Amino acid sequence: MRCGPALTPSHGRIPEDYGVRARADYRHIAPDDPRVVAVLDSMRARGTILDATLWVFAHEAASDPASVGPGLVGWEGAVTKEAHERGVLVDAGTDDMGSPEDTVPNLHREMAYLVDHAGFTPLEAIVAATRVSAMTIGQSATRGTITPGKRADLVILSADPTADIHNTRRIVRVFLEGRAYER
């Protein structure tokens, strides 16, 4: 599959090889290769956010190994860890939230992958899913942190997610724009 020259509002044309990049062979380049490090350092300097989508590719590889290139799973976690250690902002990218039948939304899985495969602490993964993700979509002025004047979106949990990232699944109540919703 090849993407054509579709236009995007902020970045011009999508590169023709965009749709097949996940199928490249990642075994030949180390996550700390000077070329990778140069890109990561440039990202940090420019304030570019890395949207790693670790769980998506791991899930895709598990269900259809030919859909991702050799070495991608594992490599992207190591590169995400390298980026994080170099000061690049990383969000909790998921591509989608999952289907209604899923008992665990993809965002929770992505946060766990950041902890388990990219060296994030649980708190850093939560920040990636909240503050940094709001920055990624241009919404940091109104959401992403608990701050006066921002939207009153909040999740109440029954266990501490900073002790175990899987506790983000232990939802008791959700507040959306200040209105409470029971589990």
GIGI-V567816 format. One record per pair of residues at least 12 apart in sequence whose ideal C-beta (glycine too) atoms are under 10 Angstrom apart, sorted by the first residue. I is the first residue (numbers start at 0). J is the second residue. D is the distance in Angstrom with one decimal. If there is no record, write none. Layout:
i;j;d
I;J;D
I;J;D
This chain:
i;j;d
0;17;9.7
0;18;4.6
0;19;6.3
0;22;9.1
1;14;9.9
1;15;5.7
1;16;7.1
1;17;8.3
1;18;5.8
1;19;6.5
2;14;7.4
2;15;6.3
2;16;7.8
2;17;4.5
2;18;4.3
2;19;8.4
2;20;9.8
3;15;7.2
3;17;9.8
3;18;9.3
5;17;9.1
9;137;9.6
19;68;8.9
20;68;8.4
20;71;9.4
21;52;9.5
21;55;9.4
21;56;6.4
21;59;7.8
21;60;9.3
21;66;7.4
21;67;5.1
21;68;6.3
21;71;6.2
21;75;9.1
22;65;8.2
22;66;7.3
22;67;6.4
22;68;4.6
22;69;9.2
22;71;8.2
23;67;9.2
23;68;4.5
23;69;8.7
23;70;9.0
23;71;7.6
24;68;5.3
24;69;5.1
24;70;6.5
24;71;8.7
25;67;8.9
25;68;5.6
25;69;6.7
25;70;3.7
25;71;4.8
25;72;8.8
25;73;8.4
25;74;4.2
25;75;7.8
25;77;9.8
25;78;9.0
26;68;8.5
26;69;5.4
26;70;3.8
26;71;9.2
26;73;9.8
26;74;7.8
27;69;9.4
27;70;8.0
28;70;8.8
28;74;8.1
28;78;9.4
29;74;8.7
29;77;8.3
29;78;9.4
29;81;9.4
30;73;9.3
30;74;6.3
30;75;8.6
30;76;8.7
30;77;3.8
30;78;4.5
30;79;8.7
30;80;7.5
30;81;5.0
30;82;9.0
31;77;8.1
31;78;8.8
31;80;9.8
31;81;5.8
31;84;9.8
31;85;9.8
32;78;9.6
32;81;9.6
35;74;9.8
35;77;9.6
35;78;6.3
35;81;7.0
35;82;9.0
36;78;9.9
36;81;7.2
36;82;9.6
36;85;7.3
38;78;9.3
38;82;9.0
38;87;9.5
39;78;7.8
39;79;9.9
39;81;6.2
39;82;4.9
39;83;9.5
39;84;9.1
39;85;5.0
39;86;8.8
39;87;5.5
40;82;9.7
40;85;6.4
40;86;8.8
40;87;8.4
41;87;9.5
42;82;7.0
42;85;8.4
42;86;9.2
42;87;4.8
42;88;8.4
42;89;9.9
43;82;8.0
43;85;5.9
43;86;4.7
43;87;4.8
43;88;8.1
44;86;9.4
44;87;9.6
45;87;9.8
46;87;9.3
46;88;7.4
46;134;9.0
47;82;9.8
47;87;7.3
47;88;7.9
48;82;9.8
48;87;7.7
48;88;4.6
48;89;7.0
48;90;5.5
48;92;9.1
48;127;9.4
48;131;6.3
48;132;8.8
48;134;6.4
48;135;5.1
48;136;9.9
49;75;9.9
49;78;8.4
49;79;6.5
49;82;5.0
49;83;8.2
49;87;5.3
49;88;7.0
49;89;4.7
49;90;7.4
49;92;8.4
49;117;9.9
49;127;9.5
49;131;9.3
49;135;9.6
50;79;9.9
50;88;10.0
50;89;7.9
50;90;5.5
50;91;8.8
50;92;3.7
50;93;9.3
50;94;9.0
50;127;10.0
50;131;9.6
50;132;8.9
50;135;6.6
51;75;6.2
51;76;7.9
51;78;7.9
51;79;4.3
51;80;9.7
51;82;7.9
51;83;9.2
51;89;5.9
51;90;7.9
51;91;8.2
51;92;5.9
51;109;8.1
51;112;8.2
51;113;7.5
51;116;9.4
51;117;7.0
51;127;8.8
52;75;8.0
52;79;9.5
52;90;9.5
52;91;9.0
52;92;4.3
52;93;6.6
52;94;5.7
52;105;9.3
52;109;7.2
52;112;9.1
53;72;8.5
53;73;9.9
53;75;6.0
53;76;5.7
53;78;10.0
53;79;6.4
53;89;9.7
53;91;9.1
53;92;8.3
53;93;9.5
53;108;8.8
53;109;6.4
53;110;9.9
53;111;9.3
53;112;4.0
53;113;6.7
53;115;9.0
53;116;5.9
53;117;6.6
54;91;9.2
54;92;9.1
54;93;6.9
54;94;9.2
54;97;9.9
54;105;6.2
54;106;9.1
54;107;9.2
54;108;4.3
54;109;4.6
54;110;8.9
54;111;7.6
54;112;4.6
54;113;9.0
54;115;9.9
54;116;9.0
55;67;9.8
55;75;9.9
55;92;7.6
55;93;6.4
55;94;4.9
55;95;8.1
55;105;7.2
55;108;8.9
55;109;7.7
55;112;9.2
56;68;9.7
56;71;6.0
56;72;6.0
56;74;9.7
56;75;6.2
56;76;9.5
56;94;9.4
56;112;9.5
57;71;9.1
57;72;5.2
57;73;8.9
57;75;8.7
57;76;8.5
57;108;8.8
57;109;9.9
57;112;6.8
57;116;8.0
58;72;9.7
58;94;10.0
58;97;9.7
58;105;8.2
58;108;7.8
58;112;9.7
59;71;9.3
59;72;8.8
59;94;9.7
60;72;4.8
60;73;9.7
72;116;8.9
73;116;7.7
75;112;9.6
75;116;8.4
75;117;8.6
76;112;7.1
76;113;8.6
76;115;8.3
76;116;3.5
76;117;5.0
76;118;8.5
77;116;8.2
77;117;7.9
77;118;9.1
78;117;8.6
79;112;8.8
79;113;7.2
79;116;7.6
79;117;4.1
79;118;8.3
79;119;8.5
79;127;9.8
80;113;9.1
80;116;7.8
80;117;4.5
80;118;4.3
80;119;8.1
81;117;9.0
81;118;9.2
82;117;8.4
83;113;8.3
83;117;6.3
83;118;6.6
83;119;6.5
83;123;7.4
83;127;8.7
84;117;9.6
84;118;7.2
88;126;9.3
88;127;8.1
88;130;9.1
88;131;5.2
88;134;7.1
88;135;8.4
89;113;7.2
89;117;7.5
89;119;7.8
89;123;8.5
89;124;9.2
89;126;9.4
89;127;5.3
89;131;6.6
89;132;9.8
89;135;9.7
90;109;9.2
90;113;9.6
90;126;9.5
90;127;5.4
90;128;7.4
90;129;9.4
90;130;9.1
90;131;4.4
90;132;4.4
90;133;8.8
90;134;7.5
90;135;4.6
90;136;8.8
91;105;9.3
91;106;6.1
91;107;9.3
91;108;9.6
91;109;4.6
91;110;5.5
91;111;10.0
91;112;8.8
91;113;6.5
91;119;9.5
91;124;6.7
91;125;8.6
91;126;9.1
91;127;4.5
91;128;3.7
91;129;8.4
91;131;7.6
91;132;5.7
91;135;9.3
92;105;9.5
92;106;9.4
92;109;6.8
92;113;10.0
92;127;8.9
92;128;9.5
92;131;9.9
92;132;7.8
92;135;7.8
93;105;4.1
93;106;5.4
93;107;9.4
93;108;7.7
93;109;5.0
93;110;9.5
93;112;9.9
93;128;9.1
93;132;9.3
94;109;9.4
102;168;8.7
103;165;9.1
103;167;9.7
103;168;6.1
104;167;9.5
104;168;8.5
104;170;10.0
106;128;6.0
106;132;8.7
106;167;8.2
107;124;9.9
107;128;8.8
107;160;9.7
107;164;8.2
107;165;7.6
107;166;9.8
107;167;5.3
107;168;5.3
107;170;9.6
108;165;9.9
108;168;9.6
109;124;8.2
109;127;8.4
109;128;7.3
109;132;9.9
110;123;9.5
110;124;4.2
110;125;6.8
110;127;7.2
110;128;5.4
110;129;9.9
110;160;8.4
110;164;5.4
110;165;8.9
110;167;6.1
110;168;9.8
111;124;7.6
111;163;9.5
111;164;5.2
111;165;6.3
111;167;8.4
111;168;9.3
112;124;8.6
112;164;9.5
113;125;9.4
113;127;5.9
113;128;8.4
113;164;8.0
114;127;10.0
114;163;9.1
114;164;4.7
114;165;9.1
115;164;8.2
119;164;8.5
120;161;7.6
120;164;8.7
121;159;8.7
121;160;5.8
121;161;4.9
121;162;7.1
121;163;6.8
121;164;4.2
121;165;9.0
121;166;8.1
121;167;8.4
122;160;8.2
122;161;4.9
122;164;9.1
123;161;9.7
123;164;9.8
124;160;8.6
124;161;9.6
124;164;5.6
124;167;8.5
125;160;6.1
125;161;7.4
125;164;7.8
125;167;7.2
126;143;9.1
126;144;9.0
128;143;9.3
128;164;9.9
128;167;8.1
129;142;8.2
129;143;5.2
129;144;6.8
129;145;9.0
129;152;9.4
129;154;9.7
130;142;9.2
130;143;4.5
130;144;5.3
130;146;9.9
131;143;7.7
133;149;9.1
133;150;9.8
133;152;9.9
138;150;8.8
142;176;10.0
150;174;9.5
150;175;8.4
150;176;5.8
150;177;7.9
151;174;5.7
151;175;8.0
151;176;6.0
151;177;3.7
151;178;8.2
151;179;9.8
152;173;8.1
152;174;6.4
152;175;5.6
152;176;6.7
152;177;8.5
152;178;9.9
153;172;8.5
153;173;7.5
153;174;4.3
153;175;8.5
153;177;9.0
153;179;9.3
154;167;7.8
154;169;9.8
154;170;5.8
154;171;8.4
154;172;7.6
154;173;5.4
154;174;7.6
154;175;9.6
154;180;10.0
155;169;9.6
155;170;7.4
155;171;4.7
155;172;4.3
155;173;7.5
155;174;7.6
155;179;8.9
155;182;9.4
156;168;8.4
156;169;5.0
156;170;6.2
156;171;6.3
156;172;9.1
157;169;4.5
157;170;7.9
157;171;5.1
157;172;9.7
157;182;9.5
158;171;9.6
169;182;9.4
170;182;5.5
